[in-house]
Amino acid sequence: MFLYPIDGWTAGNAFRNATREDAYRYGAMVAARYAGFPNIVWMTGGDHFPSDLPGRHDSPPVYDELFEEVLSGIRSTGDTRPFSIQLGYPASISTDSPQWAPRVAFNFVYTYLPTYRAVLDAYRRNRLRRCCRRRTTRVRTTCPARRSRGTRCCAGRWRGR
């Protein structure tokens, strides 16, 4: 079950007067409430255009602060269930935002365009992240996720042919 404890559609209304501490406590409360449900996937965003997203910056920076605090509150309870963020339209992938890329467990694809292409791009990007995250030494070898491209991945730890 995908739960959006806070999202871009309501952050300006329901959380209009909330402080960062309020958002943190709210995240902890929601996580405690649903602690007994193993099938939870945490989400946030919802037509969210953070300041580091290429092209549009419609969302107020305070939204990112509130989203982060809710997530921190959730994690403060020991909750390790997956988290991702829904960015803006007409097409986006969670890792399009450098701020949110390290925090997401998977790429959430949001598009009004043909979905197969966006999902394939997200799959390739997520596979590349897993590949480089597992890598701990700087041995020159071929990255399985990028073998056919022959380009660097991540911080140049792997090189294709």
GITAFEN-V753187 format. One record per residue. RES is the residue in three letters. PHI is phi in whole degrees, 0 to 359 (NA if undefined). PSI is psi as a letter, one per 30 degrees, with the letter a starting at -180 (* if undefined). Layout:
BEGIN
RES;PHI;PSI / RES;PHI;PSI
END
This chain:
BEGIN
MET;NA;k / PHE;270;j / LEU;247;k / TYR;254;i / PRO;292;f / ILE;211;k / ASP;214;l / GLY;293;f / TRP;281;f / THR;244;f / ALA;302;e / GLY;282;f / ASN;250;d / ALA;296;f / PHE;251;g / ARG;305;e / ASN;257;g / ALA;284;k / THR;269;l / ARG;297;e / GLU;295;e / ASP;299;e / ALA;296;e / TYR;298;e / ARG;298;e / TYR;298;e / GLY;301;e / ALA;296;e / MET;294;e / VAL;295;e / ALA;297;e / ALA;295;e / ARG;297;e / TYR;256;g / ALA;300;e / GLY;276;g / PHE;255;j / PRO;285;f / ASN;261;h / ILE;268;k / VAL;238;k / TRP;276;k / MET;228;l / THR;209;a / GLY;100;b / GLY;91;j / ASP;52;h / HIS;264;k / PHE;240;i / PRO;293;l / SER;294;f / ASP;265;g / LEU;279;k / PRO;301;k / GLY;100;e / ARG;233;k / HIS;221;h / ASP;287;f / SER;280;k / PRO;298;k / PRO;304;f / VAL;297;f / TYR;298;e / ASP;300;e / GLU;298;e / LEU;295;e / PHE;300;e / GLU;298;e / GLU;293;e / VAL;298;e / LEU;298;e / SER;298;e / GLY;297;e / ILE;299;e / ARG;293;f / SER;296;f / THR;273;f / GLY;91;g / ASP;290;k / THR;241;g / ARG;295;l / PRO;302;k / PHE;225;k / SER;208;l / ILE;230;k / GLN;261;j / LEU;271;a / GLY;269;l / TYR;263;l / PRO;280;f / ALA;206;k / SER;203;l / ILE;233;k / SER;310;e / THR;277;g / ASP;294;f / SER;266;j / PRO;302;e / GLN;294;e / TRP;266;f / ALA;308;e / PRO;288;f / ARG;268;f / VAL;273;k / ALA;272;f / PHE;204;l / ASN;274;j / PHE;270;k / VAL;262;k / TYR;230;j / THR;204;k / TYR;259;f / LEU;268;a / PRO;305;k / THR;288;e / TYR;302;e / ARG;291;e / ALA;296;e / VAL;293;e / LEU;297;e / ASP;300;e / ALA;295;e / TYR;299;e / ARG;298;e / ARG;294;e / ASN;293;e / ARG;297;e / LEU;295;e / ARG;299;e / ARG;296;e / CYS;301;e / CYS;284;f / ARG;292;e / ARG;289;f / ARG;285;k / THR;244;f / THR;249;l / ARG;256;h / VAL;290;k / ARG;281;k / THR;205;a / THR;264;k / CYS;284;k / PRO;300;e / ALA;283;f / ARG;239;g / ARG;309;e / SER;282;f / ARG;274;e / GLY;69;h / THR;237;l / ARG;288;l / CYS;236;l / CYS;50;b / ALA;266;g / GLY;80;g / ARG;291;f / TRP;239;k / ARG;228;k / GLY;279;a / ARG;278;*
END
